[in-house]
Amino acid sequence: MIEKETETSTQTPQKKQEYFSFAELAQRWRCSRGTVYNRLRRFHAEILDFAPRGKKGKKVIRAATVFGIEARHSRRLS
């Protein structure tokens, strides 16, 4: 039986993600969206909002901000 070769991440170049949505951060940090809001508020993170003032819309956070928060709160296990 001949097996088909599957694509791996090394074969397909992936574009680095520049922004994260609240849902993506909740999944990445394994918490609720409300907790994501609270953590970002605590760090005074800049949030890019695509809606007019006072309206609901898509909100995203820069990847550099996310990586900075993760770096400050990551600990190495010994």
Number of C-alpha atoms within 10 A of each C-alpha: 3 4 5 6 6 7 8 8 8 7 8 8 8 8 6 7 9 10 16 18 16 19 16 14 19 17 12 10 13 11 12 13 17 11 15 19 14 11 13 17 12 9 10 9 15 12 15 13 14 12 11 8 8 6 9 10 11 11 15 19 19 16 15 13 17 15 11 11 15 12 10 8 8 9 8 4 4 3
